[in-house]
Amino acid sequence: MAELPLHHNGTQGNVSIYRKVIKTLKSRIALFAICATCVCVLFLFVSPYVLQSGRARVTLTLKTETEESGSLEAATQAGLQPLRDSEANEIQFTTKELSEAPPSHAAHSSGEVGSASLDPVKPSIEEQKLKVKMMMQHAWDGYKRYAWGGNELDSVHNGRRGGIFGSHEMGATIVDSLDTLFLMDMKEELREATSWVTEHLSFDKDMSVSVFETNIRFVGGLLSAYALTKEEIFKTKAVDIGDRLLAAFDTSTGIPVGHINLNKPQENHQIGSTAVLAEVGTLYLEYLYLSHITGDYKYYEKVKRILTFMKAIHRPNGLCYNHVSTKSATWMSNEASLGALGDSFYEYLIKGYVMSSQQETDALELYRDTMKAMEKYALKKTSDGLIYFSNLRDTFPINTMDHLACFAGGMFALTSMNTEGEESEHYLELGKELTRTCHESYDRTATHIGPEAMAFDPKNSKISSQIASYILRPEVVESYFYLWRTTHDQKYRDWGWAFVLALEKHCRTSSGYSGIFDVNNPSSSKDGDQQTFFLAETLKYLYLLFEEDTVFPLNQWVFNTEAHLLPILDTLPTKPSDV
């Protein structure tokens, strides 16, 4: 077929129009491609910053059973942080916006102790507090699933451990956790715990127990639960065990023996004649409150007699040694310490004064006298200005300090709140400086967790791990809490949050939390013991560190040495004949 000329019947003009349209479309497509390319390049350049400022979220329902919380566990181990949806029973997580751990001490300059290393964008206080609550939930769920009714959870082998109460299953974790569950508003868990106490807790056992440990955990835990809930069962159980322990006080001096058989009090005096100072002095708060709620003077009478005895006994160089006879006013050792064997004796002196609304002046006088001696002989300083309270033999320092002694930073802060003028300022500064040292003992290890015992050389700034293990102890964060309440210095919350991260990284297991054998080894194996005081103390102090001051204010409540809450009383008990 012959090709038609383009101009036939006027089609040449139409073709010209088509050509112009096609040319325009091509140019616009090219322009669009260029713009799209520019947008892609810009997105690739800007997106890292956009993503950093945003929060990728994943919503997970909070489970109460361990077998239902696999997604929760996975999210936490993946580094997700919790946020509460106040309108739903859900927990939301946001991606971590902070570093896994603070920098090593080498990062600090001029020996200054800075706040924990957190990214510029960090979780809110509510998020931090909720994270601690979720740690409590994890610890409780594991205990409930694998060790319910037992004393402690074996968090490595998913079983139960007897702990200090041995083979007798006394539900120690349940009783020690009661007020923590109340504080964190874990209503269902508290209901379950209360039900177990009502139906299963019995002290009618042929067993020898530590008077000290039974008092601070069981008497203290039950009394605190009663003070908070007014549930009569807690008072009934507290009076039961408190009465059983009274047999320990039946000595010529009134100084209690260390162990008793709960069902055979006549055998108690066959268990030695030497008492530990901390054990002798750590009964006052609980027995004062027992007298208050029962109206029975006998409990207060027992602990008042101890206070009178300890105030009257001769103290060489003003010091109280770690062991005392139950039969005479005689010291049974020449060692003194703010750590193991001594610690809570001093703690209960100042707290007894506070709990009595500052009426128990004998306690304050003895506290002042003994602290003056401890400062004179035990208070030392390293070359870079870190203070510590050395363990003593007579008046000679051996330049070691226990993790337990780190509670004293909080004790001094509480003393500052209940004294005036230069004395108040002195104790606050002492508490701040001792807590700085204890923080350094954490900050300088590979795990950013402090050792069970540390050694110092006054000639240099080195802190050595005399005993390198960590067993979930609370004393350092306890002092963070008290110093936050007294100073509102942000560093204490920062240090506490760094501790949370370290616990999650090194102590968390699939069913709970565990101590570690070597704080200087990031890959340290775990001991598997979820101590009851981890739930009673460590997590409670962490939670309160991020809580408002109006929650259990320190002018209305005192904490016993197991962190159980007891109210400050308006009056001291009086003898019936004095009424």
C-alpha positions as CSV (number, residue, x, y, z in Angstrom):
1,M,0.0,0.0,0.0
2,A,1.3,3.5,-1.0
3,E,2.1,5.7,2.1
4,L,-0.2,8.6,2.3
5,P,1.3,12.0,2.5
6,L,1.1,13.6,5.9
7,H,-0.6,16.6,4.6
8,H,-3.5,14.7,3.0
9,N,-6.9,16.1,4.1
10,G,-5.3,18.5,6.7
11,T,-3.7,15.9,9.0
12,Q,-0.3,17.7,9.1
13,G,-1.6,20.2,11.7
14,N,-2.8,17.4,13.9
15,V,0.5,15.6,13.8
16,S,2.3,18.7,14.9
17,I,0.0,19.0,17.9
18,Y,0.7,15.4,18.9
19,R,4.5,15.9,18.6
20,K,4.3,18.9,20.9
21,V,2.2,17.0,23.5
22,I,4.7,14.1,23.5
23,K,7.6,16.4,23.9
24,T,6.0,18.1,26.9
25,L,5.2,14.8,28.5
26,K,8.8,13.6,28.1
27,S,10.2,16.8,29.8
28,R,7.8,16.5,32.7
29,I,8.6,12.9,33.2
30,A,12.3,13.7,33.3
31,L,11.7,16.5,35.8
32,F,9.6,14.1,38.0
33,A,12.4,11.6,37.9
34,I,15.0,14.2,39.0
35,C,12.8,15.3,41.9
36,A,12.1,11.8,43.0
37,T,15.9,11.1,43.0
38,C,16.5,14.2,45.1
39,V,13.8,13.2,47.6
40,C,15.4,9.7,48.0
41,V,18.8,11.1,48.6
42,L,17.5,13.6,51.1
43,F,15.6,10.8,53.0
44,L,18.7,8.6,53.2
45,F,20.6,11.5,54.7
46,V,18.0,12.7,57.1
47,S,16.3,9.5,58.2
48,P,18.8,8.4,60.9
49,Y,18.0,11.7,62.8
50,V,14.3,11.4,62.2
51,L,14.3,7.8,63.5
52,Q,16.3,8.8,66.6
53,S,13.8,11.4,67.5
54,G,10.8,9.1,67.0
55,R,9.8,6.0,69.1
56,A,9.1,2.8,67.3
57,R,6.5,1.0,69.5
58,V,5.3,-2.5,70.0
59,T,2.4,-3.2,72.3
60,L,2.4,-6.3,74.5
61,T,-0.1,-7.4,77.1
62,L,1.3,-7.8,80.6
63,K,1.0,-11.4,81.7
64,T,0.9,-12.6,85.3
65,E,2.1,-16.2,84.5
66,T,5.7,-16.8,83.4
67,E,4.6,-19.2,80.7
68,E,2.4,-16.4,79.2
69,S,5.2,-13.8,79.3
70,G,7.5,-15.1,76.6
71,S,6.9,-12.1,74.4
72,L,7.4,-9.8,77.4
73,E,10.7,-11.5,78.2
74,A,11.8,-11.3,74.6
75,A,11.0,-7.6,74.4
76,T,12.9,-6.8,77.6
77,Q,15.9,-8.8,76.5
78,A,15.8,-7.1,73.1
79,G,16.3,-3.8,74.9
80,L,12.8,-2.4,74.9
81,Q,11.6,-0.1,77.6
82,P,8.2,0.1,79.1
83,L,5.5,2.8,79.0
84,R,2.1,2.5,80.6
85,D,-1.1,2.8,78.8
86,S,-3.2,4.2,81.6
87,E,-6.5,3.4,79.9
88,A,-5.8,-0.3,79.2
89,N,-4.3,-3.2,80.9
90,E,-1.3,-3.2,78.6
91,I,2.4,-2.4,78.7
92,Q,3.9,-0.6,75.8
93,F,7.6,-0.6,75.1
94,T,9.7,1.9,73.3
95,T,13.2,1.3,71.9
96,K,16.0,2.0,74.3
97,E,17.2,5.6,74.1
98,L,20.1,5.2,76.5
99,S,23.4,3.4,76.7
100,E,23.6,-0.1,78.1
101,A,26.0,0.9,80.9
102,P,27.8,4.0,82.1
103,P,31.4,4.5,81.0
104,S,34.3,3.2,83.1
105,H,36.0,5.3,85.7
106,A,38.7,6.1,83.2
107,A,36.2,8.3,81.5
108,H,36.0,10.6,84.5
109,S,38.5,13.5,84.7
110,S,40.2,14.9,87.7
111,G,38.8,12.2,90.0
112,E,35.4,13.8,89.7
113,V,32.5,11.4,90.0
114,G,30.0,12.4,87.3
115,S,26.4,11.3,86.9
116,A,25.8,8.0,85.2
117,S,26.3,8.1,81.4
118,L,22.9,8.3,79.8
119,D,22.0,9.4,76.3
120,P,20.6,12.9,76.0
121,V,17.2,11.4,75.4
122,K,16.3,9.1,78.3
123,P,13.2,7.5,79.7
124,S,10.9,9.6,81.8
125,I,10.6,9.1,85.5
126,E,7.4,7.3,85.0
127,E,9.0,4.9,82.5
128,Q,11.9,4.3,84.9
129,K,9.5,3.6,87.7
130,L,7.5,1.3,85.6
131,K,10.6,-0.6,84.5
132,V,11.4,-1.4,88.1
133,K,7.8,-2.6,88.6
134,M,8.2,-4.9,85.7
135,M,11.4,-6.3,87.2
136,M,9.4,-7.0,90.4
137,Q,6.7,-8.7,88.2
138,H,9.4,-10.8,86.5
139,A,10.9,-11.9,89.9
140,W,7.5,-12.6,91.4
141,D,6.2,-14.6,88.4
142,G,9.3,-16.8,88.4
143,Y,9.0,-17.5,92.1
144,K,5.3,-18.2,91.8
145,R,5.8,-20.6,88.9
146,Y,8.8,-22.6,90.3
147,A,9.0,-22.0,94.0
148,W,5.6,-21.0,95.4
149,G,5.5,-21.6,99.2
150,G,9.2,-22.2,99.3
151,N,11.7,-19.7,100.8
152,E,13.6,-18.6,97.7
153,L,13.7,-19.2,93.9
154,D,16.6,-20.9,92.2
155,S,16.6,-18.6,89.2
156,V,19.1,-20.6,87.3
157,H,17.7,-24.1,87.6
158,N,14.0,-23.0,88.0
159,G,13.4,-24.6,91.3
160,R,13.3,-23.7,95.0
161,R,16.0,-23.0,97.6
162,G,15.7,-23.2,101.4
163,G,18.0,-20.1,101.9
164,I,18.7,-19.2,105.5
165,F,15.7,-21.1,106.8
166,G,16.8,-24.4,105.3
167,S,14.5,-27.2,104.4
168,H,11.5,-25.7,106.3
169,E,9.3,-24.1,103.7
170,M,8.1,-20.8,105.3
171,G,7.2,-18.8,102.2
172,A,10.0,-16.3,103.1
173,T,9.8,-14.6,99.7
174,I,6.0,-14.1,100.0
175,V,6.2,-12.5,103.5
176,D,9.2,-10.4,102.5
177,S,7.4,-9.1,99.4
178,L,4.1,-8.1,100.9
179,D,4.7,-4.3,101.3
180,T,6.6,-4.1,98.0
181,L,3.5,-5.6,96.3
182,F,1.4,-3.0,98.1
183,L,3.7,-0.1,97.1
184,M,3.7,-1.1,93.4
185,D,-0.1,-1.5,93.4
186,M,0.2,-5.2,92.4
187,K,-3.3,-6.0,93.7
188,E,-3.7,-9.5,92.4
189,E,-0.3,-10.6,93.5
190,L,-0.9,-9.1,97.0
191,R,-4.3,-10.9,97.1
192,E,-2.5,-14.2,96.3
193,A,0.2,-13.5,98.9
194,T,-2.4,-12.7,101.6
195,S,-4.3,-15.8,100.8
196,W,-1.2,-17.9,101.2
197,V,-0.3,-16.3,104.6
198,T,-3.9,-16.9,105.8
199,E,-4.0,-20.5,104.8
200,H,-0.4,-21.8,104.9
201,L,1.9,-19.7,107.0
202,S,2.6,-21.5,110.3
203,F,5.4,-21.0,112.9
204,D,4.4,-24.2,114.7
205,K,7.6,-26.0,113.6
206,D,10.3,-27.9,115.4
207,M,13.2,-25.9,114.0
208,S,16.0,-23.6,115.1
209,V,15.8,-20.1,113.6
210,S,18.0,-17.0,113.6
211,V,16.2,-14.5,115.9
212,F,17.6,-11.6,113.9
213,E,16.6,-12.9,110.4
214,T,13.2,-14.1,111.6
215,N,12.5,-10.7,113.2
216,I,13.5,-8.5,110.3
217,R,11.9,-10.6,107.6
218,F,8.8,-12.2,109.2
219,V,7.9,-9.9,112.2
220,G,8.9,-6.8,110.1
221,G,7.2,-8.0,107.0
222,L,4.0,-8.9,108.7
223,L,3.9,-5.7,110.8
224,S,4.4,-3.6,107.7
225,A,1.7,-5.4,105.8
226,Y,-0.6,-4.8,108.8
227,A,0.3,-1.1,109.0
228,L,-0.5,-0.7,105.3
229,T,-3.6,-2.8,104.8
230,K,-5.0,-3.2,108.4
231,E,-5.7,-6.8,107.5
232,E,-6.1,-8.6,110.9
233,I,-4.3,-11.8,109.7
234,F,-1.0,-10.0,109.4
235,K,-1.3,-8.7,113.0
236,T,-2.2,-12.2,114.3
237,K,0.7,-13.8,112.6
238,A,3.2,-11.1,113.7
239,V,2.1,-11.5,117.3
240,D,2.5,-15.3,117.0
241,I,6.1,-15.2,115.8
242,G,6.9,-12.2,118.0
243,D,5.8,-14.2,121.1
244,R,7.8,-17.2,120.0
245,L,11.0,-15.1,119.8
246,L,10.5,-13.7,123.3
247,A,12.2,-16.8,124.8
248,A,15.5,-15.5,123.3
249,F,15.5,-12.6,125.7
250,D,15.4,-14.8,128.8
251,T,19.0,-14.3,129.8
252,S,20.6,-12.7,132.9
253,T,21.5,-9.6,130.9
254,G,18.4,-9.4,128.7
255,I,20.7,-9.6,125.7
256,P,19.0,-12.2,123.4
257,V,20.6,-15.4,122.2
258,G,21.1,-15.7,118.5
259,H,19.0,-18.7,117.7
260,I,15.9,-20.4,119.2
261,N,13.8,-23.4,118.5
262,L,10.3,-22.2,117.7
263,N,8.6,-25.1,119.6
264,K,11.2,-25.8,122.3
265,P,12.1,-22.5,124.0
266,Q,13.7,-24.5,126.9
267,E,16.5,-25.5,124.6
268,N,17.5,-22.0,123.6
269,H,20.1,-21.3,126.3
270,Q,22.1,-24.3,125.1
271,I,23.1,-22.3,121.9
272,G,26.2,-20.3,123.1
273,S,26.6,-17.2,125.2
274,T,28.0,-14.8,122.6
275,A,25.7,-12.5,120.7
276,V,26.4,-10.5,117.5
277,L,26.1,-6.7,118.0
278,A,23.9,-6.1,114.9
279,E,21.6,-8.9,115.9
280,V,21.2,-7.6,119.5
281,G,20.4,-4.1,118.3
282,T,18.1,-4.9,115.5
283,L,14.8,-5.6,117.4
284,Y,13.8,-2.2,118.6
285,L,11.5,-1.0,115.8
286,E,9.5,-4.2,115.4
287,Y,9.0,-4.7,119.1
288,L,8.1,-1.1,119.7
289,Y,5.4,-1.4,117.1
290,L,4.1,-4.7,118.5
291,S,3.5,-3.0,121.8
292,H,1.8,-0.1,120.0
293,I,-0.7,-2.3,118.1
294,T,-1.4,-4.8,121.0
295,G,-1.3,-2.4,123.9
296,D,1.1,-4.9,125.6
297,Y,4.1,-3.3,127.2
298,K,6.1,-6.5,127.3
299,Y,7.5,-6.2,123.8
300,Y,8.9,-2.7,124.3
301,E,10.2,-3.6,127.7
302,K,12.5,-6.2,126.2
303,V,14.1,-3.9,123.7
304,K,14.3,-1.0,126.1
305,R,16.3,-3.2,128.4
306,I,18.7,-3.9,125.6
307,L,19.1,-0.2,124.9
308,T,19.7,0.6,128.6
309,F,22.3,-2.2,128.8
310,M,24.2,-1.1,125.7
311,K,24.3,2.5,126.9
312,A,25.7,1.5,130.3
313,I,28.3,-1.0,129.1
314,H,31.9,0.2,129.1
315,R,33.0,0.9,125.5
316,P,36.8,0.9,125.0
317,N,37.7,4.1,123.2
318,G,34.0,4.7,122.7
319,L,33.7,1.7,120.4
320,C,31.1,-1.0,120.4
321,Y,32.7,-4.3,119.4
322,N,31.0,-6.8,117.1
323,H,30.4,-9.5,119.8
324,V,29.0,-9.2,123.3
325,S,28.3,-11.7,126.1
326,T,24.7,-12.6,126.9
327,K,25.7,-13.4,130.5
328,S,27.7,-10.3,131.5
329,A,28.7,-6.9,130.4
330,T,31.7,-8.2,128.5
331,W,32.8,-7.7,125.0
332,M,33.7,-11.0,123.3
333,S,35.8,-9.6,120.4
334,N,38.0,-6.6,119.6
335,E,36.6,-5.9,116.2
336,A,34.2,-3.1,115.1
337,S,32.5,-2.4,111.8
338,L,29.8,-0.4,110.1
339,G,29.5,-3.5,107.9
340,A,28.8,-7.1,108.7
341,L,28.1,-7.9,112.4
342,G,27.8,-4.2,113.3
343,D,25.7,-2.3,110.7
344,S,22.1,-2.4,111.8
345,F,22.9,-1.8,115.5
346,Y,23.8,1.8,114.6
347,E,20.9,2.0,112.1
348,Y,18.3,1.1,114.7
349,L,19.7,3.7,117.2
350,I,18.9,6.6,114.9
351,K,15.7,5.0,113.5
352,G,14.5,4.2,117.0
353,Y,14.9,7.9,117.8
354,V,13.0,8.8,114.7
355,M,10.2,6.2,115.1
356,S,9.6,7.4,118.7
357,S,9.0,11.0,117.4
358,Q,12.5,11.8,118.9
359,Q,11.4,10.8,122.4
360,E,13.9,7.9,122.7
361,T,16.8,10.2,123.6
362,D,19.0,7.4,125.0
363,A,19.1,6.0,121.4
364,L,20.3,9.3,120.0
365,E,22.9,9.8,122.7
366,L,24.4,6.3,122.1
367,Y,24.3,6.9,118.4
368,R,26.2,10.1,118.7
369,D,28.8,8.6,121.0
370,T,29.5,5.6,118.9
371,M,29.6,7.5,115.6
372,K,32.1,9.9,117.1
373,A,34.3,7.0,117.9
374,M,33.8,5.4,114.5
375,E,34.7,8.6,112.7
376,K,37.8,9.0,114.9
377,Y,39.2,5.5,114.2
378,A,37.5,4.0,111.2
379,L,36.9,7.0,108.8
380,K,39.7,7.1,106.2
381,K,40.4,8.8,102.9
382,T,42.1,7.7,99.7
383,S,44.6,9.9,97.8
384,D,41.9,11.0,95.4
385,G,39.5,12.0,98.2
386,L,37.2,9.0,98.5
387,I,36.2,8.3,102.1
388,Y,35.4,4.9,103.6
389,F,34.8,3.4,107.0
390,S,37.4,0.7,107.6
391,N,36.8,-2.4,109.6
392,L,38.7,-2.2,112.8
393,R,40.7,-4.4,115.1
394,D,40.8,-2.4,118.3
395,T,41.5,1.1,117.0
396,F,43.5,-0.1,114.0
397,P,42.0,0.1,110.5
398,I,42.5,-2.9,108.2
399,N,41.4,-0.8,105.2
400,T,38.6,-3.0,104.1
401,M,34.9,-2.1,103.9
402,D,31.9,-4.3,103.2
403,H,29.1,-3.7,100.7
404,L,26.8,-3.8,103.7
405,A,28.5,-0.6,105.1
406,C,27.2,1.3,102.1
407,F,23.8,1.6,103.8
408,A,25.4,4.2,106.1
409,G,25.2,6.9,103.4
410,G,21.5,6.7,103.8
411,M,21.7,6.5,107.6
412,F,23.7,9.7,107.7
413,A,21.2,11.4,105.4
414,L,18.4,10.3,107.7
415,T,20.4,11.6,110.7
416,S,20.8,14.9,109.0
417,M,17.0,15.2,108.6
418,N,16.6,14.6,112.4
419,T,19.3,16.9,113.7
420,E,20.0,20.6,113.4
421,G,22.7,23.1,112.5
422,E,26.3,22.1,112.0
423,E,25.5,18.5,113.2
424,S,22.9,18.2,110.4
425,E,25.2,19.6,107.8
426,H,28.1,17.3,108.9
427,Y,26.0,14.1,108.6
428,L,24.6,15.1,105.2
429,E,28.1,15.7,103.9
430,L,29.3,12.5,105.4
431,G,26.5,10.6,103.7
432,K,27.1,12.2,100.4
433,E,30.8,11.4,100.4
434,L,30.4,7.8,101.6
435,T,27.8,7.2,98.9
436,R,30.1,8.7,96.3
437,T,32.7,6.1,97.3
438,C,30.1,3.3,97.1
439,H,29.1,4.5,93.7
440,E,32.7,4.4,92.6
441,S,33.0,0.8,93.8
442,Y,30.3,0.0,91.2
443,D,31.4,2.3,88.4
444,R,35.0,0.9,88.4
445,T,34.0,-2.7,87.7
446,A,33.4,-4.4,84.4
447,T,29.8,-5.0,85.2
448,H,29.1,-1.7,86.9
449,I,28.0,-3.6,90.0
450,G,29.9,-3.4,93.3
451,P,31.7,-6.3,95.1
452,E,30.6,-7.9,98.4
453,A,33.7,-6.5,100.1
454,M,36.3,-4.0,99.0
455,A,39.9,-3.1,100.0
456,F,41.5,0.3,99.9
457,D,45.0,1.6,99.9
458,P,45.1,5.1,101.5
459,K,48.2,5.9,99.4
460,N,46.4,5.6,96.1
461,S,42.9,5.7,94.6
462,K,42.5,2.0,93.9
463,I,39.4,0.1,95.1
464,S,40.1,-3.6,95.0
465,S,37.5,-6.4,95.2
466,Q,38.3,-8.3,98.4
467,I,35.3,-10.5,97.8
468,A,34.2,-10.1,94.1
469,S,30.7,-11.6,94.3
470,Y,27.4,-9.7,94.3
471,I,24.3,-11.3,95.8
472,L,21.6,-8.7,94.8
473,R,22.3,-6.5,97.8
474,P,20.4,-3.2,98.3
475,E,22.7,-1.0,100.4
476,V,24.0,1.3,97.6
477,V,20.6,2.0,96.1
478,E,19.2,2.4,99.6
479,S,21.6,5.3,100.1
480,Y,20.8,6.7,96.6
481,F,17.1,6.8,97.7
482,Y,17.8,8.6,101.0
483,L,20.1,11.1,99.4
484,W,17.6,11.8,96.6
485,R,15.0,12.5,99.2
486,T,17.3,14.9,101.1
487,T,19.1,16.7,98.2
488,H,17.1,16.1,95.0
489,D,20.4,15.9,93.2
490,Q,19.6,14.3,89.8
491,K,22.8,12.2,89.9
492,Y,21.3,9.8,92.5
493,R,18.5,9.0,90.1
494,D,21.0,8.7,87.2
495,W,23.1,6.3,89.3
496,G,20.1,4.3,90.2
497,W,19.1,4.0,86.6
498,A,22.6,2.8,85.6
499,F,22.2,0.2,88.3
500,V,18.9,-1.0,86.8
501,L,20.6,-1.5,83.5
502,A,23.5,-3.4,85.1
503,L,21.0,-5.7,86.9
504,E,19.1,-6.4,83.7
505,K,22.3,-7.1,81.8
506,H,24.2,-9.3,84.3
507,C,21.7,-10.6,86.9
508,R,18.5,-11.3,85.0
509,T,17.6,-14.9,84.1
510,S,14.6,-16.4,82.3
511,S,12.7,-16.8,85.6
512,G,14.0,-14.1,87.8
513,Y,17.3,-12.6,89.1
514,S,20.5,-14.0,90.4
515,G,23.7,-13.0,92.1
516,I,26.9,-13.3,90.2
517,F,30.3,-14.7,91.3
518,D,32.6,-12.0,89.9
519,V,31.6,-8.4,89.3
520,N,34.9,-7.9,87.4
521,N,33.9,-10.4,84.8
522,P,31.2,-9.4,82.3
523,S,30.6,-13.0,81.6
524,S,30.5,-14.1,85.2
525,S,28.4,-17.2,86.0
526,K,25.4,-16.8,88.3
527,D,24.8,-18.3,91.7
528,G,21.1,-18.9,91.0
529,D,19.9,-17.4,94.3
530,Q,17.0,-14.9,94.1
531,Q,17.4,-13.5,97.6
532,T,14.2,-12.5,99.4
533,F,15.7,-9.2,100.2
534,F,16.0,-8.4,96.5
535,L,12.2,-8.1,96.3
536,A,11.9,-6.6,99.8
537,E,14.7,-4.1,99.6
538,T,16.6,-3.7,96.3
539,L,13.5,-3.3,94.1
540,K,11.6,-1.3,96.7
541,Y,14.3,1.3,97.0
542,L,14.8,1.5,93.3
543,Y,11.1,2.1,92.8
544,L,10.9,4.7,95.5
545,L,14.0,6.5,94.0
546,F,11.8,7.3,91.0
547,E,8.6,8.0,93.1
548,E,7.3,11.3,94.5
549,D,8.5,12.3,98.0
550,T,4.9,12.3,99.1
551,V,4.8,8.5,98.8
552,F,5.9,7.2,102.2
553,P,7.5,10.5,103.4
554,L,10.4,10.1,105.7
555,N,8.7,12.2,108.4
556,Q,5.9,9.7,108.7
557,W,7.6,6.3,108.1
558,V,10.7,4.5,108.9
559,F,12.2,1.4,107.1
560,N,13.4,-1.5,109.2
561,T,16.7,-3.0,108.0
562,E,14.8,-5.3,105.6
563,A,13.1,-2.1,104.1
564,H,9.8,-2.9,105.8
565,L,7.7,0.2,106.4
566,L,6.6,1.1,110.0
567,P,4.8,4.3,111.0
568,I,6.4,6.9,113.2
569,L,4.5,6.9,116.5
570,D,3.3,9.8,118.6
571,T,4.0,8.3,122.0
572,L,6.1,5.6,123.6
573,P,4.4,2.7,125.4
574,T,4.0,3.0,129.2
575,K,3.8,0.4,131.9
576,P,0.3,-0.4,133.1
577,S,1.2,0.9,136.6
578,D,2.3,4.2,135.1
579,V,-1.1,4.9,133.5
